[in-house]
Amino acid sequence: MVKLAWFLPLLILLFTLPLIFSQSKSLQTQPQLLKSFKIKSPKVTSTCSYTVTIKTSCSSPSYTRDKVSLAFGDAYGNEVYAAKLDDPRSRTFERCSTDTFKISGPCMYKICYVYMLRRGSDGWKPESVKIYAPNSKAVSFTYNTFLPNGVWYGFKVCNGDLAISVS
């Protein structure tokens, strides 16, 4: 019994060390409701092209006719806004699908926030949003929850100029 008493804490330590020292920049968090979010007027000094990949959850309705908007940015006030991503005719945001969008906007540093707005009565459950920026690593945000209707909903993980992947 004495041998087992020292072995159990050692075993727990060995299993948790990889989690503690992981080099991943991920943070386990839930998306948040943003009560006062105003789209910023772009202060464009140069324009960049972003690729946004949105995966719809397999537990979402089979399709949605809801209007979906997206805004993302960095800690320095640079923001990209896409007023309308949805297009039911092209089968956007169907259950278990992944949709890719090319969006242009002001060049920014590390992306540290993303918010989505859904307007409609169908409902929609995004699983994740991944944003690819020029000359930067992709940033991922895991939603995996139904978006509330009529409010901006998402993540803000800005810390100075540090952006962290939320997954």
Contacts in CASP RR format, 6 or more apart in sequence:
PFRMAT RR
TARGET T0000
AUTHOR 0000-0000-0000
METHOD contacts of the structure
MODEL  1
MVKLAWFLPLLILLFTLPLIFSQSKSLQTQPQLLKSFKIKSPKVTSTCSY
TVTIKTSCSSPSYTRDKVSLAFGDAYGNEVYAAKLDDPRSRTFERCSTDT
FKISGPCMYKICYVYMLRRGSDGWKPESVKIYAPNSKAVSFTYNTFLPNG
VWYGFKVCNGDLAISVS
24 165 0 8 1.000
25 164 0 8 1.000
25 165 0 8 1.000
26 164 0 8 1.000
26 165 0 8 1.000
26 166 0 8 1.000
26 167 0 8 1.000
27 157 0 8 1.000
27 164 0 8 1.000
27 165 0 8 1.000
27 166 0 8 1.000
29 155 0 8 1.000
29 157 0 8 1.000
29 166 0 8 1.000
30 145 0 8 1.000
31 141 0 8 1.000
31 143 0 8 1.000
31 145 0 8 1.000
31 153 0 8 1.000
31 154 0 8 1.000
31 155 0 8 1.000
32 153 0 8 1.000
32 154 0 8 1.000
32 155 0 8 1.000
32 156 0 8 1.000
33 148 0 8 1.000
33 151 0 8 1.000
33 152 0 8 1.000
33 153 0 8 1.000
34 115 0 8 1.000
34 151 0 8 1.000
34 152 0 8 1.000
34 153 0 8 1.000
34 154 0 8 1.000
34 156 0 8 1.000
35 151 0 8 1.000
37 71 0 8 1.000
37 115 0 8 1.000
37 152 0 8 1.000
39 71 0 8 1.000
39 79 0 8 1.000
39 81 0 8 1.000
40 77 0 8 1.000
40 79 0 8 1.000
40 81 0 8 1.000
42 78 0 8 1.000
42 79 0 8 1.000
42 81 0 8 1.000
42 105 0 8 1.000
42 106 0 8 1.000
43 77 0 8 1.000
43 78 0 8 1.000
43 106 0 8 1.000
44 105 0 8 1.000
44 106 0 8 1.000
45 106 0 8 1.000
45 107 0 8 1.000
46 106 0 8 1.000
46 107 0 8 1.000
47 104 0 8 1.000
47 105 0 8 1.000
47 106 0 8 1.000
47 107 0 8 1.000
48 104 0 8 1.000
48 105 0 8 1.000
48 106 0 8 1.000
48 107 0 8 1.000
48 108 0 8 1.000
48 133 0 8 1.000
48 134 0 8 1.000
49 102 0 8 1.000
49 103 0 8 1.000
49 104 0 8 1.000
49 105 0 8 1.000
49 134 0 8 1.000
50 72 0 8 1.000
50 80 0 8 1.000
50 102 0 8 1.000
50 103 0 8 1.000
50 104 0 8 1.000
50 105 0 8 1.000
50 131 0 8 1.000
50 132 0 8 1.000
50 133 0 8 1.000
50 134 0 8 1.000
51 100 0 8 1.000
51 101 0 8 1.000
51 102 0 8 1.000
51 103 0 8 1.000
51 131 0 8 1.000
51 132 0 8 1.000
52 70 0 8 1.000
52 72 0 8 1.000
52 82 0 8 1.000
52 100 0 8 1.000
52 101 0 8 1.000
52 103 0 8 1.000
52 129 0 8 1.000
52 130 0 8 1.000
52 131 0 8 1.000
52 132 0 8 1.000
53 98 0 8 1.000
53 99 0 8 1.000
53 100 0 8 1.000
53 101 0 8 1.000
53 129 0 8 1.000
53 130 0 8 1.000
53 131 0 8 1.000
53 132 0 8 1.000
54 85 0 8 1.000
54 93 0 8 1.000
54 98 0 8 1.000
54 99 0 8 1.000
54 100 0 8 1.000
54 101 0 8 1.000
54 126 0 8 1.000
54 128 0 8 1.000
54 129 0 8 1.000
54 130 0 8 1.000
55 97 0 8 1.000
55 98 0 8 1.000
55 126 0 8 1.000
55 127 0 8 1.000
55 128 0 8 1.000
55 129 0 8 1.000
55 130 0 8 1.000
56 93 0 8 1.000
56 94 0 8 1.000
56 95 0 8 1.000
56 96 0 8 1.000
56 97 0 8 1.000
56 98 0 8 1.000
56 99 0 8 1.000
56 124 0 8 1.000
56 125 0 8 1.000
56 126 0 8 1.000
56 127 0 8 1.000
57 95 0 8 1.000
57 96 0 8 1.000
57 125 0 8 1.000
57 126 0 8 1.000
57 127 0 8 1.000
57 144 0 8 1.000
58 95 0 8 1.000
58 96 0 8 1.000
58 127 0 8 1.000
59 95 0 8 1.000
59 125 0 8 1.000
60 93 0 8 1.000
60 95 0 8 1.000
60 123 0 8 1.000
60 124 0 8 1.000
60 125 0 8 1.000
60 126 0 8 1.000
60 146 0 8 1.000
61 95 0 8 1.000
61 122 0 8 1.000
61 123 0 8 1.000
61 124 0 8 1.000
61 125 0 8 1.000
62 94 0 8 1.000
62 95 0 8 1.000
63 88 0 8 1.000
63 91 0 8 1.000
63 93 0 8 1.000
63 94 0 8 1.000
63 95 0 8 1.000
63 122 0 8 1.000
64 86 0 8 1.000
64 88 0 8 1.000
64 93 0 8 1.000
64 122 0 8 1.000
64 123 0 8 1.000
64 124 0 8 1.000
65 86 0 8 1.000
65 88 0 8 1.000
65 120 0 8 1.000
65 122 0 8 1.000
66 86 0 8 1.000
66 118 0 8 1.000
66 119 0 8 1.000
66 120 0 8 1.000
66 121 0 8 1.000
66 122 0 8 1.000
66 123 0 8 1.000
66 124 0 8 1.000
66 149 0 8 1.000
67 84 0 8 1.000
67 86 0 8 1.000
67 118 0 8 1.000
67 119 0 8 1.000
67 120 0 8 1.000
68 84 0 8 1.000
68 85 0 8 1.000
68 86 0 8 1.000
68 93 0 8 1.000
68 116 0 8 1.000
68 117 0 8 1.000
68 118 0 8 1.000
68 124 0 8 1.000
68 147 0 8 1.000
69 81 0 8 1.000
69 82 0 8 1.000
69 83 0 8 1.000
69 84 0 8 1.000
69 85 0 8 1.000
69 116 0 8 1.000
69 117 0 8 1.000
70 81 0 8 1.000
70 82 0 8 1.000
70 85 0 8 1.000
70 103 0 8 1.000
70 114 0 8 1.000
70 115 0 8 1.000
70 116 0 8 1.000
70 117 0 8 1.000
70 129 0 8 1.000
71 79 0 8 1.000
71 80 0 8 1.000
71 81 0 8 1.000
71 82 0 8 1.000
71 114 0 8 1.000
71 115 0 8 1.000
71 116 0 8 1.000
71 117 0 8 1.000
71 152 0 8 1.000
72 79 0 8 1.000
72 80 0 8 1.000
72 111 0 8 1.000
72 113 0 8 1.000
72 114 0 8 1.000
72 115 0 8 1.000
72 131 0 8 1.000
73 79 0 8 1.000
73 80 0 8 1.000
73 108 0 8 1.000
73 111 0 8 1.000
73 112 0 8 1.000
73 113 0 8 1.000
73 114 0 8 1.000
74 108 0 8 1.000
74 109 0 8 1.000
74 110 0 8 1.000
74 111 0 8 1.000
74 112 0 8 1.000
74 113 0 8 1.000
74 158 0 8 1.000
74 161 0 8 1.000
74 163 0 8 1.000
75 109 0 8 1.000
75 110 0 8 1.000
75 112 0 8 1.000
75 158 0 8 1.000
75 159 0 8 1.000
75 160 0 8 1.000
75 161 0 8 1.000
75 162 0 8 1.000
75 163 0 8 1.000
76 108 0 8 1.000
76 109 0 8 1.000
76 161 0 8 1.000
77 108 0 8 1.000
78 106 0 8 1.000
78 107 0 8 1.000
78 108 0 8 1.000
78 109 0 8 1.000
79 106 0 8 1.000
79 108 0 8 1.000
80 103 0 8 1.000
80 104 0 8 1.000
80 105 0 8 1.000
80 106 0 8 1.000
80 108 0 8 1.000
82 101 0 8 1.000
82 103 0 8 1.000
85 92 0 8 1.000
85 93 0 8 1.000
85 99 0 8 1.000
85 101 0 8 1.000
86 92 0 8 1.000
86 93 0 8 1.000
91 97 0 8 1.000
92 99 0 8 1.000
93 99 0 8 1.000
93 124 0 8 1.000
93 126 0 8 1.000
107 134 0 8 1.000
108 133 0 8 1.000
109 161 0 8 1.000
109 163 0 8 1.000
110 136 0 8 1.000
110 139 0 8 1.000
110 161 0 8 1.000
110 162 0 8 1.000
110 163 0 8 1.000
111 131 0 8 1.000
111 133 0 8 1.000
111 136 0 8 1.000
111 139 0 8 1.000
111 163 0 8 1.000
112 139 0 8 1.000
112 156 0 8 1.000
112 157 0 8 1.000
112 158 0 8 1.000
112 159 0 8 1.000
112 162 0 8 1.000
112 163 0 8 1.000
112 164 0 8 1.000
113 154 0 8 1.000
113 155 0 8 1.000
113 156 0 8 1.000
113 157 0 8 1.000
113 158 0 8 1.000
114 129 0 8 1.000
114 131 0 8 1.000
114 139 0 8 1.000
114 141 0 8 1.000
114 154 0 8 1.000
114 155 0 8 1.000
115 152 0 8 1.000
115 153 0 8 1.000
115 154 0 8 1.000
115 155 0 8 1.000
115 156 0 8 1.000
116 126 0 8 1.000
116 129 0 8 1.000
116 143 0 8 1.000
116 147 0 8 1.000
116 152 0 8 1.000
116 153 0 8 1.000
116 154 0 8 1.000
117 147 0 8 1.000
117 150 0 8 1.000
117 151 0 8 1.000
117 152 0 8 1.000
117 153 0 8 1.000
118 124 0 8 1.000
118 147 0 8 1.000
118 148 0 8 1.000
118 149 0 8 1.000
118 150 0 8 1.000
118 153 0 8 1.000
119 149 0 8 1.000
119 150 0 8 1.000
120 149 0 8 1.000
120 150 0 8 1.000
121 149 0 8 1.000
123 146 0 8 1.000
123 147 0 8 1.000
123 149 0 8 1.000
124 146 0 8 1.000
124 147 0 8 1.000
125 143 0 8 1.000
125 144 0 8 1.000
125 145 0 8 1.000
125 146 0 8 1.000
125 147 0 8 1.000
126 143 0 8 1.000
126 144 0 8 1.000
126 147 0 8 1.000
127 142 0 8 1.000
127 143 0 8 1.000
127 144 0 8 1.000
128 140 0 8 1.000
128 141 0 8 1.000
128 142 0 8 1.000
128 143 0 8 1.000
128 144 0 8 1.000
128 167 0 8 1.000
129 140 0 8 1.000
129 141 0 8 1.000
129 143 0 8 1.000
130 138 0 8 1.000
130 139 0 8 1.000
130 140 0 8 1.000
130 141 0 8 1.000
131 138 0 8 1.000
131 139 0 8 1.000
131 140 0 8 1.000
132 138 0 8 1.000
133 139 0 8 1.000
139 163 0 8 1.000
139 165 0 8 1.000
140 165 0 8 1.000
140 166 0 8 1.000
140 167 0 8 1.000
141 154 0 8 1.000
141 155 0 8 1.000
141 165 0 8 1.000
141 166 0 8 1.000
141 167 0 8 1.000
142 166 0 8 1.000
142 167 0 8 1.000
143 154 0 8 1.000
147 153 0 8 1.000
155 166 0 8 1.000
157 163 0 8 1.000
157 164 0 8 1.000
157 166 0 8 1.000
END
